[in-house]
Amino acid sequence: MTSRAPVGPWVSVVACLSAIVAGTWWWRGRVYHAEQGQPAAAPWKHVQEHYPIPPELTEAQRLSPAIFEAIIAANPFSAARRLAPPSNTSAPDGGPTAVTAPPKPQFAYKGLIKFGNRQRAILEDAATRKTHFLEVGQEVAGFKVLDIAENREVLSDPQTKEELVVSIASKASP
């Protein structure tokens, strides 16, 4: 005699799935065939009443095309933005003044961190006392990192193409 597997558990699973499918079909029919209400004629009417649009802009509110050009030129994400000369290039007596270059930053090379094939230099800006963790190709204070070695780091100024070699700081220095 062969024994048959119990049919009870499979029948209950099929019944549950059938009930779920039937409920879903009924819900779908109710949602798609439901009567849609009419939208309000002016849903923002109260906003328009409280905050009217002025009919004419005053002279102080008008912006000239030169102001728009200045805003576009002042892109906060542009590297060249930091290097723009000051707009006032005349002295108080009316004569021209010499545009002085900003002082070169003083860096201290603190060490090297290696992550497998990647390496990062620990560089500290002496003026701001801010520590930077840099990879080759990144920028710090307008300088681009060209090379990182155990005892030195080579930085380059993109405008003047001048290279700055920062040697490792001694252990005795603060």
C-alpha positions as CSV (number, residue, x, y, z in Angstrom):
1,M,0.0,0.0,0.0
2,T,1.2,3.4,-0.8
3,S,0.8,6.2,1.6
4,R,-0.4,9.6,0.5
5,A,0.9,12.9,1.8
6,P,-1.5,14.8,3.9
7,V,-3.6,17.3,1.8
8,G,-4.7,19.5,4.6
9,P,-1.8,22.0,4.8
10,W,-1.7,22.6,1.0
11,V,-5.4,23.2,0.8
12,S,-5.2,25.9,3.5
13,V,-2.3,27.7,1.7
14,V,-4.3,27.6,-1.6
15,A,-7.4,28.9,0.1
16,C,-5.5,31.8,1.8
17,L,-3.9,32.8,-1.5
18,S,-7.2,32.7,-3.3
19,A,-8.7,34.9,-0.6
20,I,-5.9,37.4,-1.0
21,V,-6.3,37.5,-4.8
22,A,-10.0,38.0,-4.5
23,G,-9.7,40.8,-1.9
24,T,-7.1,42.5,-4.1
25,W,-9.3,42.3,-7.1
26,W,-12.3,43.7,-5.2
27,W,-10.2,46.6,-3.8
28,R,-8.8,47.5,-7.2
29,G,-12.2,47.6,-8.7
30,R,-13.5,49.9,-5.9
31,V,-10.5,52.3,-6.2
32,Y,-10.5,52.7,-10.0
33,H,-14.2,53.0,-10.4
34,A,-14.8,55.3,-7.4
35,E,-16.5,58.6,-8.1
36,Q,-13.9,61.4,-8.3
37,G,-14.9,64.7,-6.6
38,Q,-14.5,68.0,-8.4
39,P,-11.4,70.0,-7.5
40,A,-11.8,73.3,-5.8
41,A,-12.2,76.3,-8.2
42,A,-9.3,78.3,-6.6
43,P,-7.5,76.3,-4.0
44,W,-4.9,79.1,-3.5
45,K,-7.4,82.0,-3.4
46,H,-6.7,82.7,0.3
47,V,-2.9,82.9,-0.5
48,Q,-3.5,85.3,-3.3
49,E,-5.6,87.5,-1.0
50,H,-3.0,87.6,1.8
51,Y,0.1,87.9,-0.4
52,P,-0.9,89.9,-3.5
53,I,1.6,90.3,-6.3
54,P,2.8,93.9,-6.6
55,P,1.7,95.5,-9.9
56,E,5.0,97.2,-10.6
57,L,8.5,96.7,-9.2
58,T,10.1,99.7,-7.6
59,E,13.4,101.1,-8.8
60,A,15.2,99.6,-5.8
61,Q,13.9,96.1,-6.7
62,R,15.0,96.2,-10.3
63,L,18.3,94.5,-11.0
64,S,20.6,95.5,-13.9
65,P,22.1,92.9,-16.2
66,A,25.5,93.8,-14.7
67,I,24.4,92.6,-11.3
68,F,23.2,89.3,-12.9
69,E,26.6,88.9,-14.6
70,A,28.3,89.5,-11.3
71,I,26.2,86.9,-9.5
72,I,26.9,84.3,-12.3
73,A,30.6,85.1,-12.1
74,A,30.7,84.6,-8.4
75,N,30.2,80.8,-8.7
76,P,30.9,79.5,-5.1
77,F,32.2,76.2,-6.6
78,S,34.7,77.7,-9.0
79,A,38.4,77.4,-8.0
80,A,39.1,80.7,-9.9
81,R,36.6,82.6,-7.7
82,R,39.1,82.6,-4.8
83,L,41.8,84.2,-7.0
84,A,39.8,87.1,-8.4
85,P,41.5,90.5,-7.7
86,P,39.7,92.9,-5.5
87,S,37.1,95.2,-7.2
88,N,38.5,98.4,-5.7
89,T,41.9,98.9,-7.3
90,S,42.3,102.6,-6.6
91,A,43.8,104.2,-3.6
92,P,41.8,106.7,-1.4
93,D,43.7,109.6,-3.1
94,G,42.5,108.4,-6.5
95,G,45.7,106.9,-7.7
96,P,46.0,103.2,-8.7
97,T,47.2,100.8,-6.1
98,A,49.3,97.7,-6.6
99,V,47.4,94.4,-6.3
100,T,49.3,92.4,-3.8
101,A,49.3,88.6,-3.8
102,P,47.9,86.9,-0.8
103,P,50.5,85.5,1.6
104,K,51.6,82.0,0.8
105,P,50.2,79.5,3.3
106,Q,52.7,77.8,5.7
107,F,52.2,74.0,5.8
108,A,53.7,71.4,8.1
109,Y,53.8,67.8,6.8
110,K,52.9,65.6,9.7
111,G,53.0,62.1,8.2
112,L,51.6,59.6,5.8
113,I,48.7,57.1,6.0
114,K,48.6,54.1,3.7
115,F,45.4,52.2,2.9
116,G,46.5,49.3,0.6
117,N,47.6,51.0,-2.6
118,R,46.1,54.4,-1.6
119,Q,48.0,56.9,0.6
120,R,47.1,60.1,2.2
121,A,49.3,62.9,3.6
122,I,48.6,64.6,6.9
123,L,49.2,68.3,6.2
124,E,48.6,71.1,8.8
125,D,48.0,74.7,7.8
126,A,50.2,76.7,10.4
127,A,48.0,79.8,10.1
128,T,44.6,78.2,10.8
129,R,45.9,75.1,12.7
130,K,43.6,73.0,10.5
131,T,44.7,69.5,9.6
132,H,44.0,68.1,6.1
133,F,44.1,64.5,5.0
134,L,45.0,64.7,1.3
135,E,45.5,62.3,-1.7
136,V,47.3,63.1,-4.9
137,G,45.2,65.4,-7.1
138,Q,43.3,67.1,-4.2
139,E,43.6,70.8,-3.5
140,V,44.3,72.7,-0.3
141,A,44.5,76.5,0.0
142,G,44.7,76.8,-3.8
143,F,47.6,74.3,-4.1
144,K,47.2,70.9,-5.8
145,V,48.9,67.8,-4.4
146,L,51.4,66.4,-7.0
147,D,53.3,63.8,-5.0
148,I,53.3,62.2,-1.6
149,A,56.4,60.5,-0.2
150,E,57.5,59.2,3.3
151,N,59.4,62.4,4.1
152,R,57.9,65.1,1.9
153,E,54.9,66.3,-0.1
154,V,55.0,68.2,-3.3
155,L,52.3,70.9,-3.9
156,S,51.8,73.0,-7.1
157,D,50.1,76.4,-7.5
158,P,47.9,76.1,-10.6
159,Q,48.2,79.8,-11.5
160,T,52.0,80.2,-11.3
161,K,52.9,76.6,-11.9
162,E,55.3,77.0,-8.9
163,E,56.0,73.9,-6.9
164,L,56.2,73.9,-3.1
165,V,58.0,71.0,-1.3
166,V,56.9,70.5,2.3
167,S,59.2,68.3,4.3
168,I,58.1,66.3,7.3
169,A,58.0,68.1,10.6
170,S,60.4,67.1,13.2
171,K,59.1,65.1,16.2
172,A,60.2,67.9,18.6
173,S,58.1,70.6,17.0
174,P,54.6,71.2,18.4
